[in-house]
Amino acid sequence: MSLIETLSKKIKEKEPTLDIFGADRKVLQIACQDFSNYLKFTCSLAGKETNIFDYADEIEQSLKANPTEIESFLAVWCGIWLKKWKERVNLLIGKNNENESKKIPVPETLKSECLWTKLECREEMIEIVISSLIKNAEICGTRIIAENLLKTEMAKKINQEIISKDQVLTILNNALRQSREISYRTGPLISIKVNKGYYLLANK
């Protein structure tokens, strides 16, 4: 059994109403991404420069050699992740957000997005903020939240055509401060569309 298969199995055991290979597959995609980020953070704490995919391969080998121990760890991680997911994710069903998706982006948003895509160090910035989020026990939707924090700070520079190194550091430092403050907040931070059947059962 692969790592993804094991993660999906553990998530399904905790939340059997989720259709993680169908309508709710986004949940599994985010869980896999978050677990990869968690492994990368753990490796960095251990002083390793291991490629995340190599490390995932090591875990899959461990699954074959000692499935009980690894599956127990994944079960605990998935339990913590799902608890955080319920706290941080706003569930959207059906076509409730259809009108939102049809909104025309305002010029300021387009300009901010353009500046963001031109920023050569954006991946490094995202990883730094992700590490800060995980350090502060935010393990769900780490990349989504990290990007949003950075883009929010970037939007404050929309009157600039070019972002200088000093401005990049300011944006990063402000995003890091926000990532630390998030742990003291309650309620959803991101939205995900899920299967209607799951939403109805989850709210009984």
C-alpha positions as CSV (number, residue, x, y, z in Angstrom):
1,M,0.0,0.0,0.0
2,S,1.4,3.4,-1.0
3,L,1.7,6.4,1.3
4,I,-1.3,8.2,-0.4
5,E,-3.4,5.0,-0.1
6,T,-2.6,4.8,3.5
7,L,-3.4,8.5,4.2
8,S,-6.7,8.1,2.3
9,K,-7.5,5.0,4.4
10,K,-6.8,6.7,7.7
11,I,-8.9,9.8,6.6
12,K,-11.7,7.6,5.5
13,E,-11.6,5.7,8.9
14,K,-11.9,9.0,10.7
15,E,-14.5,10.6,8.4
16,P,-16.3,7.7,6.5
17,T,-18.8,10.2,4.9
18,L,-16.1,11.8,2.9
19,D,-15.9,10.8,-0.8
20,I,-12.2,11.4,-1.0
21,F,-11.8,9.8,-4.5
22,G,-14.9,11.6,-5.8
23,A,-16.6,14.9,-4.9
24,D,-14.3,15.5,-1.9
25,R,-11.0,14.6,-3.5
26,K,-9.7,18.1,-2.8
27,V,-9.6,17.1,0.9
28,L,-7.2,14.3,0.2
29,Q,-5.1,16.5,-2.1
30,I,-4.7,19.1,0.7
31,A,-4.0,16.4,3.3
32,C,-1.2,14.9,1.1
33,Q,0.2,18.4,0.5
34,D,0.1,19.2,4.2
35,F,1.7,15.9,5.1
36,S,4.5,16.6,2.7
37,N,5.0,20.0,4.2
38,Y,5.0,18.4,7.7
39,L,7.7,15.9,6.6
40,K,9.8,18.7,5.1
41,F,9.5,20.7,8.4
42,T,10.4,17.6,10.4
43,C,13.4,16.9,8.2
44,S,14.6,20.5,8.6
45,L,14.4,20.3,12.3
46,A,16.5,17.2,12.2
47,G,19.1,19.0,10.0
48,K,18.4,16.9,7.0
49,E,18.5,18.1,3.4
50,T,16.4,15.2,2.2
51,N,14.3,15.5,-0.9
52,I,10.7,15.2,0.2
53,F,9.9,12.6,-2.4
54,D,12.9,10.5,-1.3
55,Y,11.7,10.8,2.2
56,A,8.2,9.7,1.2
57,D,9.7,6.7,-0.5
58,E,11.5,5.9,2.7
59,I,8.1,6.0,4.5
60,E,6.6,3.7,1.9
61,Q,9.4,1.3,2.4
62,S,8.9,1.4,6.1
63,L,5.2,0.8,5.6
64,K,6.1,-2.5,3.9
65,A,8.6,-3.4,6.5
66,N,6.7,-2.3,9.6
67,P,3.2,-1.4,8.6
68,T,1.7,-1.3,12.1
69,E,4.0,1.3,13.5
70,I,3.9,3.7,10.5
71,E,0.1,3.3,10.1
72,S,-0.3,4.2,13.8
73,F,1.7,7.4,13.3
74,L,-0.3,8.2,10.2
75,A,-3.6,7.6,12.1
76,V,-2.5,10.0,14.8
77,W,-1.4,12.6,12.3
78,C,-4.7,12.3,10.3
79,G,-6.7,12.6,13.5
80,I,-4.9,15.9,14.4
81,W,-5.1,17.1,10.8
82,L,-8.9,16.4,10.6
83,K,-9.5,18.2,13.9
84,K,-7.7,21.3,12.6
85,W,-9.4,20.9,9.2
86,K,-12.9,21.1,10.9
87,E,-11.7,24.2,12.8
88,R,-10.1,26.0,9.9
89,V,-12.1,25.1,6.9
90,N,-15.5,26.5,5.8
91,L,-17.5,23.9,4.0
92,L,-19.2,25.0,0.8
93,I,-21.8,22.8,-0.9
94,G,-23.5,22.8,-4.3
95,K,-23.2,26.0,-6.3
96,N,-23.3,28.4,-3.3
97,N,-20.1,30.0,-4.5
98,E,-20.8,30.0,-8.2
99,N,-21.6,33.8,-8.2
100,E,-18.3,34.5,-6.4
101,S,-16.3,32.6,-9.0
102,K,-17.9,34.7,-11.7
103,K,-16.9,38.0,-10.2
104,I,-14.6,40.1,-12.4
105,P,-11.2,40.7,-10.7
106,V,-10.6,44.4,-9.9
107,P,-7.5,46.0,-11.4
108,E,-5.7,46.2,-8.1
109,T,-6.1,42.5,-7.6
110,L,-4.8,41.8,-11.1
111,K,-1.8,44.1,-10.5
112,S,-1.1,42.4,-7.1
113,E,-1.3,39.0,-8.7
114,C,1.0,40.1,-11.5
115,L,3.6,41.3,-9.0
116,W,3.3,38.1,-7.1
117,T,3.9,35.9,-10.2
118,K,7.0,38.0,-11.1
119,L,8.5,37.5,-7.6
120,E,11.4,35.1,-8.1
121,C,11.7,34.1,-4.4
122,R,8.0,33.5,-3.8
123,E,8.5,29.7,-3.4
124,E,11.2,30.3,-0.8
125,M,8.9,32.8,1.0
126,I,6.0,30.3,0.9
127,E,8.1,27.6,2.5
128,I,9.3,29.9,5.3
129,V,5.8,30.9,6.1
130,I,4.6,27.3,6.0
131,S,7.3,26.3,8.5
132,S,6.1,29.1,10.8
133,L,2.5,27.8,10.5
134,I,3.5,24.3,11.3
135,K,5.7,25.4,14.2
136,N,2.6,27.1,15.6
137,A,0.5,23.9,15.3
138,E,-1.3,25.0,12.1
139,I,-0.9,21.8,10.0
140,C,-4.0,22.1,7.8
141,G,-4.1,24.0,4.5
142,T,-0.5,25.3,5.1
143,R,0.3,26.3,1.6
144,I,-3.1,27.9,1.0
145,I,-2.8,29.9,4.1
146,A,0.9,30.8,3.5
147,E,0.2,32.1,0.0
148,N,-2.9,34.1,1.2
149,L,-0.9,35.8,3.9
150,L,1.9,36.7,1.5
151,K,-0.5,37.9,-1.2
152,T,-2.4,40.0,1.4
153,E,0.8,41.7,2.3
154,M,1.8,42.0,-1.4
155,A,-1.6,43.7,-2.1
156,K,-0.5,46.6,0.2
157,K,2.2,47.3,-2.3
158,I,-0.1,47.6,-5.4
159,N,1.1,51.2,-6.0
160,Q,4.6,49.8,-6.7
161,E,5.7,48.6,-10.1
162,I,8.7,46.8,-8.7
163,I,9.2,45.2,-5.3
164,S,12.6,45.9,-3.8
165,K,14.5,43.5,-1.5
166,D,13.6,45.6,1.5
167,Q,10.0,45.4,0.6
168,V,10.2,41.6,0.1
169,L,11.6,41.3,3.6
170,T,8.9,43.6,5.0
171,I,6.2,41.4,3.2
172,L,7.8,38.2,4.6
173,N,8.2,39.6,8.1
174,N,4.6,40.8,8.2
175,A,3.3,37.4,6.9
176,L,5.4,35.6,9.5
177,R,3.9,37.8,12.2
178,Q,0.4,36.9,10.9
179,S,1.3,33.2,10.8
180,R,2.2,33.3,14.5
181,E,-0.9,35.3,15.4
182,I,-3.2,32.8,13.6
183,S,-2.7,30.2,16.3
184,Y,-4.5,32.5,18.7
185,R,-7.5,32.9,16.4
186,T,-10.6,30.7,16.2
187,G,-12.8,29.8,13.2
188,P,-12.3,29.1,9.5
189,L,-9.4,30.5,7.5
190,I,-10.1,28.8,4.1
191,S,-13.1,27.4,2.1
192,I,-13.4,24.1,0.4
193,K,-16.3,22.7,-1.6
194,V,-17.4,19.3,-0.4
195,N,-20.0,16.7,-1.2
196,K,-23.5,17.7,-0.1
197,G,-24.1,14.3,1.6
198,Y,-21.1,14.8,3.8
199,Y,-22.1,18.3,4.8
200,L,-25.6,17.1,5.9
201,L,-24.2,14.2,7.9
202,A,-21.4,16.2,9.5
203,N,-23.9,18.8,10.8
204,K,-26.4,16.4,12.4
